[in-house]
Every structure is written in C-alpha cells, then in structure tokens.
Amino acid sequence: MGDPSEEITARGEARGDGTRAVRAGLPEPAAYEPTLPGPVFAAHFHLPGDADPLGGPYTYGRDTNPTWTLLERALTELECPAEPECPAEPGPAAPDSPPRPETVVFASGAAAMSAVLFSQLRQGDTVVLPSDGYHLLHALRDRLTGYGITVRTAPTSGDAQLPLLDGARLLWLETPSNPNLDVCDVRRLAAAAHERGALVAVDNTLATPLGQRPLALGADFSLASGTKAVTGHGDLLLGYVTCRTPELAADVRAWRKSVGAVPGPMETWLAHRSLATLQLRVDRQAVTALALTRLLLDRPDVTGVRHPGLPGDPAHEVAKRQMRHGRYGCVVSFALPDRAHAQRFLGALRLVSDATSFGGVRSTAERRERWGGDDVPEGFIRFSVGVEDTGDLLADVRQALDAAADGAAA
C-alpha cells in the first residue's frame, strides 16, 4: 500500500513518501562522516571573544542543539513537503515566496500542546477545544480557565465547533480524535476560524504527517506526540509543533526556552533514526487495522467498531477527503459487553500487550475507561495495531475473543 503519487520538490525531483521519510533532515554528504550524525551532548558551546551570543546558531543547551536542528528540519519536510501552501525546502527563500514553516521539538507531546496553548493565549482570550479529545485536555482546560481564559468545547464530529468561533483566539482540533476516532473537516473549520481572526491548531498524532497534513489543509499549527506512531518503538518521549510561519515558531520556541521543556539529544537522535521506517510502519498498520475491523464486525459480542478507514464509519467520508493514501491510522476502537468481558479478552491475548499509548511496532490494547476522563463504556477497548504479520495478529484476537466469550458462558 505504498504512496502511488509523486510530489515535485523545489529542485524538480520526484519523491514519494517513503523516500522523504528515509532522507528527511539529513545534512549534505561529507566525506567520511555518517549520513545521520550522532547525538550532540552539550549544555553549552564555545562563544569566543566578543562574539554575539544571539548571532550564533548554538549558544546554550536550553536554546538550541544541532541534533534538534536535524530532527526539526526532517519533521518540517514531512509535514510540508514543498507544497504551495507550506513550502519547506532548505535554503534561502525567494523574495516573493511565502514564509517557510518551522518545527520546534519538545520533551513530550504534552509539552508541545502546552507550548501552543500558553504561547498564544492571554487573559481574556477565548479558545475552542474538543470535548472528546485526549484526556490531558481536561486538565489543561482547568488551567486555562484559572488563568482567565474562556474555554468553549464541542465534540469533534459534525464540525460542531463552527457556532463557537466568534470572538475566539484559537481553535484546537484533534482529528481523528482519541479514543473515539471521530473526524472533523479541517479545511472547512480552518477557513471559518480564519475569517473570524482565530488561529487553528491540529493535533495530528494519530494520523502522522504521512496520513494527514494539517498545514496544507489551512491550519497554523500541526502538533503531535512523537512518542507514538512518528517514532513508533515505544521507547522514548517526544513532541513537536510545526508552525506555519517563523513568527509563530518564535513564540512557541520562546515558551520552550522559558519552561525548559527541551528534549534530550539521545531521544532526539533516536526519533530521527526512527523516521526512516515511518512509511513502512504506517502502511502495514493501516492494512492490518482495516482487516481487524472486518474481523470484529463479524462478532456478535463486539459492538461500536470504529476506524476512519472503514466504509460506512461515520467519519469515513470526511477522512477519505483529507487523509492521504488510505493511511487512516493504526487505532481501532470497539466495545465488549462489560468490564469483566473486556478484562478476559485482554488477559487472553498473546501477541498484544495490555498497555496504554498507541502507534508502536508492537500491538497494544487497553480498557480505556480505567483511566477516567473519556466518555466511553466500561468494556471499551482502544486497540493499537502493530507491525506483526496480519494473519498472526488476527488469529490472536480471534482466540482471545473466543476465550472471553467462553468465560462469560461458564
């Protein structure tokens, strides 16, 4: 299920998504140097003589790091690969070209979320948030309210945010939403928000930049938890924000510096290394996720199967318009009859870990209600498909469902 299209870079080269993922952010080749330089461990850098500390690229470890630079360049290239809406080719911009997007990396996805919200909102401002988004948004909502910011909320589906945009400073979207997998029309909502003078941020964690490009759809910020599918190995925490303009990026970068939410060089390097397999992983996961939905739909003990790639899913038509090349994500959600039934299912799985998070190479599943904060039934399962052989994974799910059902009958 590779990328059937080719996009033309500013240098006239045709490159598919897989090629971009493998090459993203790499420096120009240098004799006897590695293609991806190793992590730079440095708290400070030489500032000789009367050198202007603000004029050099690297001064202090809370401001900049060469390892961050390469990853930030790579993520910008994936989020905005030389499209008219968001050109991102390296090198000086032409005088009449639009501002180039920039990416800022963070210690976690939560740090990236906070940076956008708190760099852009002030006392008296209004923000529109999803009522059904990532559960950390509930805690951030309370914090925003405490700072004198008005918070309006609406569910993701049906573009329910539209009536709430008047007077807003920022519209926050999460599509597909976590964990219910609803989808909203980013292009429509971004146009409506901009007409009212609001900025637009999109949490693109579940889709990844290969599955959806929010800036090309009109958003001002595309952010993600790099902990999940972007890096895909479940072994590091990372977040990032790709900003439409250098001015917006400067605001976000200043917030990172002020609160010290900086990633370690080793985590940053591991993240960049992991991008090389991004297309391979998301394509394999998307195929298996859709196969899993078909298995689940045939089970009488399973209800509420959701996946944006599933024909007939309430989100499918919008997702088909704005998500790319059948990459609808690795997450499938569904419900089992009750809490005990769900626990039996999770306990019977052999190839799937009972763990939170999603997007990793190893499949995980969890009874999402255990965390609280999500409006889901007790038997609700969020299942993250890994890169195991599709047949093996489906066989494991089938036997676990059978075991859970047998336990209910006993």
Sine and cosine of phi, psi and omega as CSV:
sin_phi,cos_phi,sin_psi,cos_psi,sin_omega,cos_omega
0.00,0.00,0.75,0.66,-0.02,-1.00
-0.95,0.31,0.09,-1.00,0.00,-1.00
-0.97,0.25,0.91,-0.40,-0.06,-1.00
-0.98,0.21,-0.18,0.98,-0.09,-1.00
-0.98,-0.18,0.29,-0.96,0.14,-0.99
-0.80,-0.60,0.67,-0.75,0.03,-1.00
-0.90,-0.43,0.60,-0.80,-0.12,-0.99
-1.00,-0.07,0.82,-0.57,0.05,-1.00
-0.98,0.19,0.12,-0.99,0.01,-1.00
-0.89,0.45,-0.35,0.94,0.02,-1.00
-1.00,-0.05,0.15,0.99,0.05,-1.00
0.99,0.17,0.27,0.96,-0.04,-1.00
-0.99,-0.13,0.67,-0.74,0.06,-1.00
-1.00,0.01,0.83,-0.56,-0.03,-1.00
-0.69,-0.73,0.72,-0.70,0.09,-1.00
-1.00,0.04,0.11,-0.99,-0.05,-1.00
-0.87,0.48,-0.63,0.78,-0.01,-1.00
-0.90,0.43,-0.67,0.75,0.03,-1.00
-0.90,0.45,-0.69,0.72,0.01,-1.00
-0.88,0.47,-0.66,0.75,-0.01,-1.00
-0.89,0.46,-0.63,0.77,-0.02,-1.00
-0.94,0.34,-0.59,0.80,-0.12,-0.99
-0.99,-0.14,-0.15,0.99,-0.17,-0.99
-0.84,0.54,0.79,-0.62,0.14,-0.99
0.97,0.23,0.05,1.00,-0.02,-1.00
-0.95,0.30,0.61,-0.79,0.06,-1.00
-0.95,0.31,0.23,-0.97,0.09,-1.00
-0.87,0.50,0.62,-0.78,-0.03,-1.00
-0.85,0.52,0.66,-0.76,0.07,-1.00
-0.75,-0.66,0.66,-0.75,-0.06,-1.00
-0.83,0.57,0.77,-0.64,0.11,-0.99
0.92,0.39,0.23,0.97,0.07,-1.00
-0.96,-0.27,0.48,-0.88,0.03,-1.00
-0.92,0.39,0.45,-0.90,0.02,-1.00
-0.91,0.42,-0.61,0.79,0.12,-0.99
-0.89,-0.46,0.97,-0.26,-0.02,-1.00
-0.84,0.55,0.50,-0.87,0.00,-1.00
-0.94,0.34,0.17,-0.99,-0.02,-1.00
-0.90,0.43,0.60,-0.80,0.03,-1.00
-0.99,-0.17,0.91,-0.41,0.01,-1.00
-0.99,-0.13,0.97,-0.24,-0.06,-1.00
-0.42,-0.91,0.77,-0.64,0.13,-0.99
-1.00,0.02,-0.43,0.91,0.03,-1.00
-0.53,-0.85,0.23,-0.97,-0.07,-1.00
-0.75,-0.67,0.40,-0.92,0.01,-1.00
-0.89,0.46,0.76,-0.65,0.10,-0.99
-0.80,-0.60,0.99,0.15,-0.17,-0.99
-0.95,0.32,0.52,-0.85,0.13,-0.99
0.81,0.58,-0.72,-0.69,-0.02,-1.00
-0.99,-0.11,0.42,0.91,-0.01,-1.00
-0.84,0.54,0.68,-0.73,0.01,-1.00
-0.94,0.33,0.91,-0.41,-0.03,-1.00
-0.89,0.45,-0.35,0.94,0.03,-1.00
-1.00,0.01,-0.13,0.99,-0.06,-1.00
-0.99,-0.11,-0.21,0.98,-0.02,-1.00
-0.99,-0.11,0.37,-0.93,-0.04,-1.00
-0.96,0.30,-0.49,0.87,-0.07,-1.00
-0.72,-0.69,0.86,-0.51,-0.07,-1.00
-0.79,-0.61,-0.77,0.63,-0.06,-1.00
-0.58,-0.81,0.55,-0.84,-0.17,-0.99
-0.92,0.40,-0.24,0.97,0.08,-1.00
-1.00,0.03,-0.21,0.98,-0.03,-1.00
-1.00,-0.09,-0.80,0.60,-0.12,-0.99
-0.50,-0.87,0.34,-0.94,0.05,-1.00
-0.39,-0.92,0.68,-0.73,-0.02,-1.00
-0.84,0.54,-0.52,0.85,0.02,-1.00
-0.93,0.36,-0.62,0.79,0.10,-0.99
-0.88,0.48,-0.68,0.74,-0.07,-1.00
-0.82,0.57,-0.72,0.70,-0.04,-1.00
-0.92,0.39,-0.68,0.74,0.01,-1.00
-0.92,0.38,-0.66,0.75,0.02,-1.00
-0.88,0.47,-0.64,0.77,0.06,-1.00
-0.90,0.44,-0.68,0.74,-0.01,-1.00
-0.88,0.48,-0.72,0.70,-0.04,-1.00
-0.92,0.39,-0.58,0.81,0.07,-1.00
-0.89,0.45,-0.67,0.75,0.01,-1.00
-0.90,0.44,-0.55,0.83,0.02,-1.00
-0.98,0.19,-0.62,0.78,0.01,-1.00
-0.95,0.30,-0.54,0.84,-0.11,-0.99
-0.63,-0.78,0.96,0.29,-0.06,-1.00
-0.99,0.12,1.00,0.10,0.16,-0.99
0.84,0.55,0.63,0.78,0.10,-1.00
-1.00,-0.08,0.48,-0.88,-0.02,-1.00
-0.83,0.55,-0.55,0.83,-0.03,-1.00
-0.95,0.32,-0.48,0.88,-0.08,-1.00
-0.44,-0.90,0.94,0.33,0.01,-1.00
-0.89,0.45,0.58,-0.82,-0.06,-1.00
-0.61,-0.79,0.33,0.95,0.03,-1.00
-0.93,0.37,0.64,-0.77,0.02,-1.00
-0.91,0.41,0.31,-0.95,0.02,-1.00
0.96,-0.26,0.17,-0.98,-0.06,-1.00
-0.92,0.39,0.61,-0.79,0.01,-1.00
-0.99,0.16,0.54,-0.84,0.10,-1.00
-0.93,0.38,0.48,-0.88,-0.07,-1.00
-0.83,0.55,-0.55,0.83,-0.07,-1.00
-0.99,-0.16,0.16,0.99,-0.02,-1.00
-0.99,0.11,0.44,-0.90,0.04,-1.00
-0.93,0.37,0.34,-0.94,0.01,-1.00
-0.86,0.51,0.58,-0.81,-0.02,-1.00
-1.00,0.09,0.66,-0.75,0.10,-1.00
-0.90,0.43,0.37,-0.93,0.08,-1.00
-0.66,-0.75,0.51,-0.86,0.02,-1.00
-0.93,-0.37,0.59,-0.81,0.06,-1.00
-0.82,-0.58,0.81,-0.58,-0.03,-1.00
-0.99,-0.13,0.45,-0.89,-0.11,-0.99
-0.70,-0.72,0.18,-0.98,-0.02,-1.00
-0.94,0.34,-0.34,0.94,-0.01,-1.00
-0.29,-0.96,0.22,-0.97,0.10,-1.00
-0.90,0.44,-0.60,0.80,0.03,-1.00
-0.89,0.46,-0.62,0.79,0.04,-1.00
-0.91,0.42,-0.62,0.79,0.04,-1.00
-0.91,0.41,-0.68,0.73,0.05,-1.00
-0.86,0.52,-0.77,0.64,-0.04,-1.00
-0.87,0.48,-0.61,0.79,-0.03,-1.00
-0.89,0.46,-0.68,0.73,0.02,-1.00
-0.91,0.42,-0.76,0.65,-0.06,-1.00
-0.88,0.47,-0.76,0.65,-0.17,-0.99
-1.00,0.05,-0.22,0.98,0.13,-0.99
-0.99,0.11,-0.36,0.93,-0.10,-0.99
-0.95,-0.30,-0.37,0.93,-0.11,-0.99
-0.96,-0.27,0.63,-0.77,0.04,-1.00
-0.78,-0.63,0.24,-0.97,0.04,-1.00
-0.80,0.60,0.75,-0.67,-0.02,-1.00
1.00,-0.08,-0.23,0.97,0.04,-1.00
-0.97,0.24,0.23,-0.97,0.05,-1.00
-0.82,-0.57,0.69,-0.73,0.04,-1.00
-0.80,-0.59,0.59,-0.81,0.07,-1.00
-0.95,-0.32,0.87,-0.49,-0.05,-1.00
-0.89,-0.46,0.41,-0.91,0.11,-0.99
-0.95,0.30,0.67,-0.75,0.06,-1.00
-0.99,0.17,-0.23,0.97,-0.09,-1.00
-0.85,-0.53,0.42,0.91,-0.03,-1.00
-1.00,0.03,-0.20,-0.98,0.01,-1.00
-0.76,0.65,0.69,-0.72,-0.21,-0.98
-0.91,0.42,-0.36,0.93,0.04,-1.00
-0.90,0.44,-0.41,0.91,0.03,-1.00
-0.86,0.50,-0.48,0.88,0.03,-1.00
-0.90,0.44,-0.69,0.72,0.03,-1.00
-0.92,0.38,-0.65,0.76,0.02,-1.00
-0.91,0.41,-0.56,0.83,0.04,-1.00
-0.87,0.49,-0.70,0.71,0.03,-1.00
-0.89,0.46,-0.64,0.77,0.01,-1.00
-0.91,0.41,-0.68,0.73,0.01,-1.00
-0.88,0.47,-0.70,0.72,0.01,-1.00
-0.88,0.48,-0.63,0.77,0.02,-1.00
-0.91,0.42,-0.41,0.91,0.04,-1.00
-1.00,-0.01,0.16,0.99,0.05,-1.00
0.99,0.12,0.38,0.92,0.03,-1.00
-0.98,-0.21,0.75,-0.66,0.02,-1.00
-0.98,0.19,0.78,-0.63,-0.02,-1.00
-0.91,-0.40,0.84,-0.55,0.14,-0.99
-0.94,-0.35,0.58,-0.81,-0.03,-1.00
-0.77,-0.64,0.49,-0.87,0.05,-1.00
-0.45,-0.89,0.49,-0.87,0.07,-1.00
-0.92,0.38,0.34,-0.94,-0.07,-1.00
-0.95,0.32,-0.67,0.74,-0.13,-0.99
-0.95,0.33,0.42,-0.91,0.07,-1.00
0.95,0.32,0.22,0.98,-0.03,-1.00
0.78,0.62,0.70,0.72,-0.09,-1.00
-0.93,0.37,-0.12,0.99,0.01,-1.00
-0.97,0.26,-0.35,0.94,-0.13,-0.99
-0.79,0.61,-0.72,0.69,-0.04,-1.00
-0.94,0.34,-0.15,0.99,-0.11,-0.99
-0.98,-0.22,0.09,1.00,-0.18,-0.98
-0.99,0.11,-0.37,0.93,-0.05,-1.00
-0.86,0.50,0.81,-0.58,0.03,-1.00
0.99,0.15,0.01,1.00,-0.03,-1.00
-0.98,0.17,0.54,-0.84,0.10,-1.00
-1.00,-0.03,-0.53,0.85,-0.10,-1.00
-0.56,-0.83,0.71,-0.70,0.15,-0.99
-0.94,-0.33,0.80,-0.60,-0.02,-1.00
-0.93,-0.37,0.84,-0.55,0.01,-1.00
-0.89,-0.46,0.50,-0.87,0.11,-0.99
-0.69,-0.72,0.94,-0.33,-0.11,-0.99
-0.54,-0.84,0.85,-0.53,-0.12,0.99
-0.89,0.45,0.49,-0.87,-0.04,-1.00
-0.99,0.17,0.41,-0.91,-0.01,-1.00
-0.89,-0.45,0.88,-0.47,0.26,0.97
-0.95,-0.32,0.05,1.00,-0.16,-0.99
-0.99,0.14,-0.22,0.97,0.11,-0.99
0.91,0.42,0.57,0.82,0.16,-0.99
-0.99,0.14,0.34,-0.94,-0.07,-1.00
-0.74,-0.67,0.61,-0.79,0.12,-0.99
-0.86,-0.52,0.31,-0.95,-0.06,-1.00
-1.00,0.09,0.99,-0.14,-0.09,-1.00
-0.89,0.46,-0.70,0.72,-0.06,-1.00
-0.88,0.47,-0.71,0.70,-0.01,-1.00
-0.90,0.43,-0.72,0.69,-0.04,-1.00
-0.93,0.36,-0.62,0.79,0.01,-1.00
-0.91,0.42,-0.67,0.75,0.03,-1.00
-0.89,0.46,-0.68,0.73,0.01,-1.00
-0.91,0.41,-0.64,0.77,0.01,-1.00
-0.91,0.41,-0.69,0.73,-0.01,-1.00
-0.91,0.42,-0.57,0.82,0.06,-1.00
-0.87,0.49,-0.47,0.88,-0.02,-1.00
-0.99,-0.16,0.11,0.99,0.06,-1.00
0.99,0.11,0.28,0.96,-0.03,-1.00
-0.99,-0.15,0.55,-0.84,0.18,-0.98
-0.99,0.13,0.32,-0.95,-0.05,-1.00
-0.76,-0.66,0.80,-0.59,0.09,-1.00
-0.89,-0.46,0.66,-0.75,0.01,-1.00
-0.83,-0.56,0.84,-0.55,0.15,-0.99
-0.98,0.19,0.94,-0.34,-0.12,-0.99
-0.97,-0.25,0.36,0.93,-0.13,-0.99
-0.86,0.51,-0.75,0.67,-0.11,-0.99
-0.95,0.30,-0.59,0.81,-0.07,-1.00
-0.98,0.22,-0.57,0.82,-0.16,-0.99
0.93,0.37,0.35,-0.94,0.00,-1.00
-0.92,0.40,-0.27,0.96,0.08,-1.00
-0.99,0.13,-0.35,0.94,0.00,-1.00
-0.99,-0.13,-0.36,0.93,-0.06,-1.00
-0.30,-0.95,0.66,-0.76,-0.01,-1.00
-0.85,-0.53,1.00,0.00,-0.09,-1.00
-0.86,0.52,-0.60,0.80,-0.02,-1.00
-0.91,0.41,-0.58,0.81,0.06,-1.00
-0.93,0.37,-0.36,0.93,0.05,-1.00
-1.00,0.00,-0.02,1.00,0.09,-1.00
0.91,-0.42,-0.08,1.00,-0.03,-1.00
-0.95,0.31,0.35,-0.94,0.06,-1.00
-0.99,-0.11,-0.45,0.89,0.03,-1.00
-0.73,-0.68,0.72,-0.70,0.21,-0.98
-0.87,-0.49,0.87,-0.49,-0.07,-1.00
-0.80,-0.61,0.36,-0.93,-0.01,-1.00
-0.38,-0.93,0.41,-0.91,0.24,-0.97
-0.99,0.11,0.95,-0.32,0.06,-1.00
-0.93,0.36,-0.19,0.98,0.06,-1.00
-0.85,0.52,-0.50,0.87,-0.19,-0.98
-1.00,-0.08,-0.83,-0.56,-0.22,-0.98
-0.91,0.41,-0.49,0.87,-0.06,-1.00
-0.86,0.51,-0.69,0.72,0.05,-1.00
-0.99,-0.11,-0.60,0.80,0.32,-0.95
0.97,0.24,0.11,0.99,-0.05,-1.00
-0.90,-0.44,0.01,1.00,0.07,-1.00
0.90,0.43,0.46,0.89,-0.09,-1.00
-0.80,-0.60,0.20,0.98,0.03,-1.00
-0.41,-0.91,0.36,-0.93,0.11,-0.99
-0.95,-0.30,0.71,-0.70,-0.02,-1.00
-0.27,-0.96,0.47,-0.88,0.13,-0.99
-0.59,-0.81,0.27,-0.96,0.07,-1.00
-0.41,-0.91,0.36,-0.93,0.10,-1.00
-0.75,-0.66,0.82,-0.57,0.16,-0.99
-0.98,-0.17,0.83,-0.55,-0.13,-0.99
-0.95,-0.33,0.64,-0.77,-0.06,-1.00
-0.88,0.48,-0.58,0.81,-0.06,-1.00
-0.78,-0.63,0.40,-0.92,0.09,-1.00
-0.87,0.49,-0.50,0.86,0.00,-1.00
-0.92,0.40,-0.70,0.72,0.06,-1.00
-0.90,0.43,-0.65,0.76,0.02,-1.00
-0.89,0.46,-0.59,0.81,0.01,-1.00
-0.89,0.45,-0.63,0.78,0.06,-1.00
-0.88,0.47,-0.73,0.69,-0.03,-1.00
-0.92,0.40,-0.65,0.76,-0.01,-1.00
-0.91,0.40,-0.60,0.80,0.04,-1.00
-0.90,0.44,-0.61,0.79,0.05,-1.00
-0.90,0.43,-0.69,0.72,0.02,-1.00
-0.85,0.53,-0.70,0.72,0.00,-1.00
-0.90,0.43,-0.66,0.75,-0.08,-1.00
-0.91,0.41,-0.65,0.76,-0.06,-1.00
-0.99,-0.15,-0.10,1.00,0.07,-1.00
0.95,0.32,0.48,0.87,-0.06,-1.00
-1.00,0.07,0.84,0.55,-0.15,-0.99
-0.99,-0.16,0.58,-0.82,0.04,-1.00
-0.98,0.18,0.47,-0.88,0.11,-0.99
-0.96,0.29,0.49,-0.87,-0.02,-1.00
-0.88,0.47,-0.56,0.83,-0.01,-1.00
-0.93,0.38,-0.70,0.72,0.04,-1.00
-0.88,0.48,-0.65,0.76,0.00,-1.00
-0.89,0.45,-0.70,0.71,0.01,-1.00
-0.90,0.43,-0.68,0.73,0.04,-1.00
-0.87,0.49,-0.63,0.78,0.02,-1.00
-0.89,0.46,-0.70,0.71,0.00,-1.00
-0.90,0.43,-0.68,0.73,0.05,-1.00
-0.84,0.54,-0.63,0.77,-0.08,-1.00
-0.95,0.32,-0.38,0.93,-0.01,-1.00
-0.87,0.49,-0.45,0.89,-0.07,-1.00
-0.86,0.51,-0.49,0.87,-0.03,-1.00
-0.98,-0.21,0.18,0.98,-0.11,-0.99
-0.86,0.52,-0.75,0.66,-0.03,-1.00
-0.90,0.44,-0.67,0.74,0.01,-1.00
-0.86,0.51,-0.68,0.73,-0.04,-1.00
-0.93,0.36,-0.76,0.65,-0.09,-1.00
-0.93,0.37,-0.54,0.84,0.04,-1.00
-0.93,0.38,-0.70,0.72,0.02,-1.00
-0.89,0.45,-0.69,0.73,-0.02,-1.00
-0.91,0.42,-0.63,0.77,-0.01,-1.00
-0.90,0.44,-0.66,0.75,0.02,-1.00
-0.89,0.45,-0.73,0.68,-0.04,-1.00
-0.93,0.36,-0.60,0.80,0.02,-1.00
-0.87,0.49,-0.68,0.73,0.01,-1.00
-0.92,0.39,-0.62,0.79,0.07,-1.00
-0.89,0.45,-0.62,0.79,0.04,-1.00
-0.89,0.45,-0.65,0.76,0.00,-1.00
-0.87,0.49,-0.62,0.78,-0.01,-1.00
-0.91,0.41,-0.62,0.78,0.07,-1.00
-0.89,0.46,-0.71,0.70,-0.07,-1.00
-0.92,0.40,-0.58,0.81,-0.02,-1.00
-0.91,0.42,-0.37,0.93,-0.01,-1.00
-1.00,0.04,0.00,1.00,-0.07,-1.00
-0.99,-0.16,0.81,-0.58,0.02,-1.00
-0.94,0.34,-0.34,0.94,-0.01,-1.00
-1.00,0.00,0.04,1.00,-0.02,-1.00
-0.91,-0.40,0.73,-0.68,0.04,-1.00
-0.77,-0.64,0.25,-0.97,0.15,-0.99
0.88,0.47,0.59,0.80,-0.01,-1.00
-0.92,0.38,0.80,-0.60,-0.01,-1.00
-0.77,-0.64,0.70,-0.71,0.15,-0.99
-0.25,-0.97,0.77,-0.64,-0.08,-1.00
-0.87,0.49,-0.39,0.92,0.00,-1.00
-0.99,0.10,-0.07,1.00,-0.06,-1.00
-0.99,0.15,0.91,-0.42,0.07,-1.00
-0.82,0.57,0.74,-0.67,-0.07,-1.00
1.00,-0.09,-0.26,0.97,0.08,-1.00
-0.90,0.43,0.61,-0.79,-0.01,-1.00
-0.83,0.56,-0.42,0.91,-0.04,-1.00
-1.00,-0.06,-0.10,1.00,-0.24,-0.97
-0.91,0.42,-0.70,0.71,-0.11,-0.99
-0.90,0.44,-0.69,0.73,0.05,-1.00
-0.93,0.37,-0.68,0.73,0.00,-1.00
-0.87,0.50,-0.62,0.78,-0.02,-1.00
-0.90,0.45,-0.51,0.86,0.00,-1.00
-0.97,0.22,-0.54,0.84,-0.15,-0.99
-0.89,-0.45,-0.18,0.98,0.07,-1.00
-0.99,-0.16,0.49,-0.87,-0.29,-0.96
-0.97,-0.25,0.75,-0.66,0.24,-0.97
0.83,0.55,0.61,0.79,0.05,-1.00
0.95,0.31,0.24,0.97,0.00,-1.00
-1.00,-0.03,0.99,0.11,-0.08,-1.00
-1.00,-0.09,0.13,0.99,0.07,-1.00
0.98,-0.21,0.24,-0.97,-0.09,-1.00
-0.99,-0.15,-0.02,1.00,-0.13,-0.99
-0.98,-0.18,0.72,-0.70,0.13,-0.99
-0.83,-0.56,0.70,-0.71,0.07,-1.00
-0.88,-0.48,0.51,-0.86,0.01,-1.00
-0.29,-0.96,0.15,-0.99,-0.03,-1.00
-0.80,-0.60,0.66,-0.75,0.16,-0.99
-0.98,-0.21,0.27,-0.96,-0.22,-0.98
-0.83,0.56,-0.58,0.81,-0.03,-1.00
-0.32,-0.95,-0.01,-1.00,-0.06,-1.00
-0.87,0.48,-0.71,0.70,-0.05,-1.00
-0.90,0.44,-0.66,0.76,0.02,-1.00
-0.89,0.46,-0.68,0.73,0.02,-1.00
-0.89,0.45,-0.66,0.76,0.01,-1.00
-0.91,0.40,-0.61,0.79,0.06,-1.00
-0.89,0.45,-0.66,0.75,0.03,-1.00
-0.87,0.49,-0.76,0.65,-0.02,-1.00
-0.89,0.45,-0.62,0.79,-0.01,-1.00
-0.94,0.34,-0.39,0.92,-0.03,-1.00
-1.00,0.02,-0.22,0.97,0.00,-1.00
-0.93,0.37,0.65,-0.76,-0.01,-1.00
-0.94,-0.34,-0.49,0.87,-0.03,-1.00
-0.97,-0.24,0.05,1.00,-0.12,-0.99
-0.82,-0.57,0.80,-0.61,0.01,-1.00
-1.00,0.08,0.63,-0.78,0.13,-0.99
-0.99,0.13,1.00,-0.05,-0.12,-0.99
-0.48,-0.88,0.40,-0.92,0.05,-1.00
-1.00,0.07,-0.02,-1.00,-0.09,-1.00
0.97,0.23,0.06,-1.00,-0.01,-1.00
-0.35,-0.94,0.19,-0.98,0.08,-1.00
1.00,-0.07,0.01,1.00,-0.07,-1.00
-0.99,0.10,0.23,-0.97,0.01,-1.00
-0.93,0.36,-0.39,0.92,0.06,-1.00
-0.98,-0.21,0.75,-0.66,-0.05,-1.00
-0.90,0.43,0.61,-0.79,0.07,-1.00
-0.71,-0.70,0.37,-0.93,0.08,-1.00
-0.48,-0.88,0.47,-0.88,0.05,-1.00
-0.45,-0.89,0.41,-0.91,0.16,-0.99
-0.99,0.11,0.98,-0.21,-0.25,-0.97
-0.91,0.42,-0.46,0.89,-0.06,-1.00
-0.91,0.42,-0.28,0.96,-0.04,-1.00
-0.89,0.46,-0.38,0.92,-0.02,-1.00
-1.00,0.07,-0.36,0.93,-0.14,-0.99
0.96,0.29,0.24,-0.97,0.08,-1.00
1.00,-0.04,-0.38,0.92,0.05,-1.00
-0.97,-0.24,0.65,-0.76,0.01,-1.00
-1.00,0.09,0.98,0.22,-0.04,-1.00
-0.69,-0.72,0.43,-0.90,0.05,-1.00
-0.94,0.34,0.25,-0.97,-0.06,-1.00
-0.90,0.44,-0.47,0.88,-0.01,-1.00
-1.00,-0.06,0.26,0.97,-0.05,-1.00
-0.96,0.29,0.77,-0.64,0.00,-1.00
-0.91,-0.42,0.79,-0.62,0.22,-0.98
-0.98,-0.21,0.89,-0.45,-0.10,-0.99
-0.92,-0.40,0.84,-0.54,0.05,-1.00
-0.96,-0.26,0.90,-0.43,-0.05,-1.00
-0.98,0.19,0.76,-0.65,0.05,-1.00
-1.00,-0.07,-0.46,-0.89,-0.04,-1.00
-0.93,-0.37,0.33,0.94,0.12,-0.99
-0.87,0.50,0.32,-0.95,0.11,-0.99
-0.83,0.56,0.72,-0.69,-0.09,-1.00
-0.84,0.54,-0.71,0.70,-0.02,-1.00
-0.87,0.49,-0.66,0.75,0.01,-1.00
-0.90,0.44,-0.69,0.72,-0.04,-1.00
-0.92,0.40,-0.69,0.72,0.02,-1.00
-0.90,0.44,-0.63,0.78,0.04,-1.00
-0.89,0.46,-0.63,0.77,0.01,-1.00
-0.91,0.41,-0.69,0.73,0.02,-1.00
-0.89,0.45,-0.67,0.74,-0.02,-1.00
-0.88,0.47,-0.71,0.70,-0.02,-1.00
-0.93,0.37,-0.55,0.84,0.02,-1.00
-0.94,0.35,-0.64,0.77,0.07,-1.00
-0.89,0.45,-0.66,0.75,0.04,-1.00
-0.88,0.47,-0.70,0.71,-0.01,-1.00
-0.90,0.44,-0.64,0.76,0.02,-1.00
-0.91,0.41,-0.64,0.77,0.01,-1.00
-0.93,0.36,-0.65,0.76,0.04,-1.00
-0.88,0.47,-0.64,0.77,0.04,-1.00
-0.89,0.45,-0.56,0.83,0.02,-1.00
-0.93,0.36,-0.55,0.84,-0.03,-1.00
-0.98,0.18,-0.34,0.94,-0.08,-1.00
-0.95,0.33,0.00,0.00,0.00,0.00
